[in-house]
Amino acid sequence: MAVITLYAKAGCHLCDEARVHLEDLAAERDCELREVDIRGDAELFERYRYRIPVITLDGAERLEGQIARADVFALLDR
């Protein structure tokens, strides 16, 4: 099963949009969703603070910034 992780933080509207797209994907496809708040880890905060949201698929960074629904759904088609 694919593991999709969303790196995000509260108050980020782009993160909220990406989360909705991921929840829609999980409702239709077999995958495990995880979400990590970058504010809980200084290293993650430095790595992603200007790039969020960032979506990884099985640990590999795939999408970041303004993320379209079609791009999220294409993650599992690659």
HUSUL-V817509 format. One line per field, one symbol per residue. burial: 1 if it has 24 or more other C-alpha atoms within 12 Angstrom, else 0. A space follows every 10 residues. Layout:
BEGIN
burial->???
END
This chain:
BEGIN
burial->0001111110 0001111110 1110110000 0010111100 0000000110 1111111000 0111111000 01101100
END
